Amino acid sequence: MQTGRVQHATNPVDGVRIAYRTVGDGEPLVLVHGTALSHAIWRGFGYVAALRDRYRLILVDLRGHGRSDKPHDEDAYAMDLLSGDVLAVLDHLEVPSAHVLGYSLGGRVALALAVGAPERLESLIVGGGSSLPQAGAFDRLFFPGCIDVLERDGMDAFLAQWNARRAWPIDAGTRAAFMANDAKALAAYMRRSGVEPGVDDDVLRRIAVPTLLFVGSDDAERIGDTRRVAALIPGASLTILPGFDHSTAVAASTEVLAAVEPFLASVRGATSTRPAG
């Protein structure tokens, strides 16, 4: 059983250091968190305990998050650099290919990997992700003008305004995860995200990696696009999680894993019966 300390890989394009941890034994499975979170969510929400006996979990902190470097330059958060960070971790571990599960931002990074480096993916799992351009997405997910508040007034002010607009208060774990961030780095990432072009439909139609998508039934921002992406990627599976929205679906590990574990088992089974050569 592997339970590693936090290690760092370096993205060769710009020298940004990416923190990661490996836990467990088996086929490699990369878990990629969402905006303002870190690899710690996978342990906190129960994914590590559920999966570590069958998979070598590679828990990544995306740049600008967790213990990875946090540049303040907006261009440092281009999607090709974010997906390159995951490849840098796989290279550092000498892992030729892996299953990849990403949620929200992590889902968009996973989708970018399936487009740009499909040979490195055994399977693709996207939760609450999007293939569309992200202009205005954070104003819709949090509150209008949220990036300006974050950059100008800091994380306390950001959380106060977000909390005032939510149907229920921010939970302690989410608050702690957000407070651990560098506000200016997070604002830089959000601004860059708003000008990313997304993934064209024709490109989605060419994805050949086994794919599962999941989304909360109450995730108004992402459910329509998730359905669309599932319809465009050949053979993709789709799971709708009843009663969950964008911020709560990732925490619903029991429901998520009820879809993810059979999917991974089916991919493993197909791989084991694939003819050699």
C-alpha positions in Angstrom: 0.0 0.0 0.0 1.4 3.3 -1.0 0.7 6.4 1.0 3.1 9.1 -0.2 4.0 12.5 1.1 3.3 15.5 -1.1 5.7 15.6 -4.0 6.3 18.1 -6.8 6.5 17.9 -10.6 7.6 20.8 -12.8 5.8 21.8 -16.0 8.6 22.0 -18.5 6.9 24.8 -20.5 7.0 27.5 -17.8 8.7 25.9 -14.7 5.6 26.0 -12.5 5.8 23.4 -9.7 2.8 21.1 -9.3 2.1 19.4 -6.0 0.7 15.9 -5.9 0.3 12.9 -3.6 -0.1 9.2 -4.5 -2.2 6.8 -2.4 -3.0 3.1 -2.9 -2.1 0.4 -5.3 -3.4 -0.7 -8.6 -4.1 0.9 -12.0 -3.3 4.7 -11.9 -6.3 7.0 -11.4 -5.8 10.8 -11.5 -8.2 12.9 -9.5 -8.4 16.6 -10.4 -10.3 19.0 -8.2 -12.4 22.1 -9.0 -12.0 25.8 -8.6 -10.5 27.1 -5.3 -10.2 23.6 -3.8 -7.3 21.1 -3.6 -6.5 17.4 -3.7 -7.6 17.3 0.0 -11.3 17.1 -1.1 -10.9 13.5 -2.4 -9.9 12.3 1.1 -12.5 14.5 2.8 -15.4 13.4 0.7 -14.5 9.7 1.0 -13.1 8.9 -2.5 -9.6 7.9 -1.2 -11.0 5.4 1.3 -13.3 3.9 -1.3 -10.8 3.6 -4.1 -7.3 3.1 -2.6 -7.5 -0.7 -2.4 -8.0 -1.0 -6.2 -6.3 2.0 -7.7 -3.1 4.0 -7.4 -4.7 7.4 -6.8 -2.7 10.4 -8.1 -4.1 13.4 -6.3 -3.1 16.7 -8.0 -3.2 20.3 -6.9 -3.7 22.4 -10.0 -1.6 25.5 -10.4 -2.9 28.3 -8.3 -4.4 25.9 -5.8 -3.3 23.8 -2.8 0.5 23.4 -2.5 1.3 24.1 -6.1 2.8 27.3 -7.4 0.5 30.3 -7.6 1.4 32.7 -10.3 -0.4 36.0 -10.5 -0.2 36.3 -14.3 -3.5 35.5 -16.1 -1.7 33.9 -19.0 -0.2 31.3 -16.6 -3.6 29.7 -16.4 -4.1 28.9 -20.1 -5.8 25.5 -20.4 -2.9 23.9 -22.3 -0.7 24.8 -19.3 -3.2 23.3 -16.8 -3.5 20.1 -18.8 0.3 20.1 -19.2 0.6 20.1 -15.4 -1.2 16.8 -15.2 1.1 15.4 -17.9 4.1 16.7 -15.9 2.9 14.7 -12.9 2.4 11.5 -14.9 5.9 12.0 -16.4 7.4 12.5 -13.0 5.9 9.3 -11.9 6.8 7.5 -15.1 3.2 6.6 -15.7 2.5 6.2 -19.4 -1.3 6.4 -19.1 -4.0 6.6 -16.5 -7.7 6.9 -15.8 -8.6 10.6 -15.2 -11.5 11.9 -13.1 -12.0 15.6 -12.9 -14.7 17.8 -11.4 -15.7 21.2 -12.6 -12.4 22.9 -13.5 -10.8 19.5 -13.1 -13.4 18.2 -15.6 -12.4 20.8 -18.2 -8.8 19.9 -17.6 -9.6 16.2 -18.1 -11.5 17.0 -21.3 -8.5 19.0 -22.6 -6.3 16.0 -21.9 -8.6 13.7 -23.9 -8.3 16.2 -26.8 -4.6 17.0 -26.6 -3.1 13.8 -25.3 -5.6 10.9 -25.7 -2.8 8.4 -25.6 -2.2 9.2 -21.9 -5.8 8.4 -20.9 -7.2 4.9 -20.2 -10.6 6.5 -19.5 -12.2 10.0 -19.1 -14.6 10.9 -16.3 -15.9 14.4 -16.3 -18.1 15.7 -13.5 -19.9 19.1 -13.7 -17.6 20.1 -16.5 -18.1 22.1 -19.7 -16.9 22.2 -23.3 -18.2 25.7 -23.8 -16.4 29.1 -23.5 -16.5 30.2 -19.9 -17.1 33.9 -20.3 -19.3 35.0 -17.3 -19.4 31.5 -15.8 -18.1 32.6 -12.4 -20.6 35.5 -12.2 -23.3 32.9 -12.6 -21.7 30.3 -10.3 -20.9 32.7 -7.5 -22.2 36.3 -7.9 -21.9 39.1 -10.4 -18.6 40.9 -10.1 -17.1 38.2 -8.0 -13.6 38.3 -9.7 -13.3 42.0 -9.0 -14.3 41.5 -5.3 -11.8 38.6 -5.0 -9.0 40.6 -6.5 -9.7 43.9 -4.8 -11.1 43.0 -1.4 -9.8 39.4 -0.8 -11.3 36.1 0.1 -13.3 37.1 3.2 -15.3 39.7 1.2 -15.7 37.2 -1.6 -17.1 34.5 0.7 -19.4 37.0 2.5 -21.0 38.1 -0.7 -21.3 34.5 -2.0 -22.8 33.3 1.2 -25.4 36.1 1.1 -26.6 34.8 -2.3 -26.7 31.1 -1.5 -29.8 29.1 -0.5 -27.9 27.7 2.4 -24.7 28.8 4.3 -21.2 27.8 3.1 -20.1 24.7 5.0 -17.0 24.9 7.1 -15.0 22.6 4.9 -15.7 24.6 1.8 -14.9 27.8 3.6 -11.6 26.5 4.9 -10.6 25.3 1.4 -11.4 28.7 -0.2 -9.6 30.6 2.6 -6.4 28.6 1.9 -6.1 30.2 -1.5 -4.1 33.1 -2.8 -6.9 35.5 -3.8 -4.9 37.3 -6.5 -3.8 34.0 -8.1 -7.3 32.7 -8.0 -8.6 35.9 -9.6 -5.9 35.6 -12.3 -7.1 32.0 -13.0 -10.7 33.1 -13.2 -10.0 36.0 -15.6 -8.0 33.6 -17.9 -10.8 31.0 -17.7 -13.2 33.6 -19.0 -11.4 33.9 -22.4 -10.7 30.2 -23.0 -12.4 29.1 -26.3 -13.7 25.8 -25.1 -13.8 22.6 -27.3 -15.5 22.5 -30.7 -18.3 20.0 -31.2 -16.4 18.4 -34.1 -13.4 17.8 -31.8 -15.7 16.2 -29.2 -17.1 13.8 -31.9 -13.5 12.5 -32.5 -12.8 11.6 -28.8 -12.3 7.8 -28.7 -11.4 7.5 -25.0 -14.0 5.6 -22.9 -16.0 8.4 -21.3 -18.4 8.9 -18.4 -20.0 12.2 -17.5 -21.9 13.0 -14.4 -23.7 16.1 -13.1 -26.2 17.1 -10.5 -29.8 17.4 -11.6 -30.0 20.9 -10.0 -26.7 22.1 -11.6 -28.4 24.8 -13.7 -25.0 26.0 -15.0 -23.7 22.7 -16.3 -26.5 20.1 -16.8 -27.4 21.2 -20.3 -23.8 21.2 -21.5 -23.1 17.9 -19.8 -26.0 16.3 -21.7 -24.7 17.9 -24.9 -21.2 16.6 -24.4 -22.4 13.1 -23.6 -24.4 13.1 -26.8 -21.4 14.3 -28.9 -18.7 11.9 -27.6 -19.1 8.5 -29.2 -20.2 5.9 -26.7 -20.1 8.2 -23.7 -22.2 7.3 -20.6 -24.1 9.9 -18.6 -25.2 9.9 -15.0 -27.6 12.5 -13.5 -27.4 12.8 -9.7 -30.9 13.6 -8.4 -31.1 16.6 -6.0 -27.5 17.8 -6.2 -26.3 21.1 -7.6 -22.8 22.2 -8.8 -21.3 22.7 -5.3 -22.8 19.6 -3.7 -22.4 16.9 -6.4 -18.7 16.3 -5.9 -19.3 15.8 -2.2 -21.9 13.1 -3.0 -19.2 10.4 -3.2 -21.6 7.5 -2.6 -23.8 8.5 -5.5 -20.8 9.5 -7.8 -18.9 6.2 -7.1 -22.1 4.2 -7.8 -21.6 5.3 -11.4 -17.8 5.6 -11.5 -16.8 2.2 -10.1 -18.8 0.1 -12.5 -17.6 2.3 -15.4 -13.9 1.8 -14.4 -14.5 -1.9 -14.0 -16.0 -2.1 -17.5 -13.0 -0.3 -18.9 -10.6 -2.6 -17.1 -12.5 -5.6 -18.4 -12.4 -4.3 -22.0 -8.7 -3.7 -21.7 -8.0 -7.2 -20.3 -9.8 -8.8 -23.2 -8.4 -6.6 -26.0 -6.3 -8.6 -28.5 -2.5 -8.1 -28.2 -0.9 -5.9 -30.8 
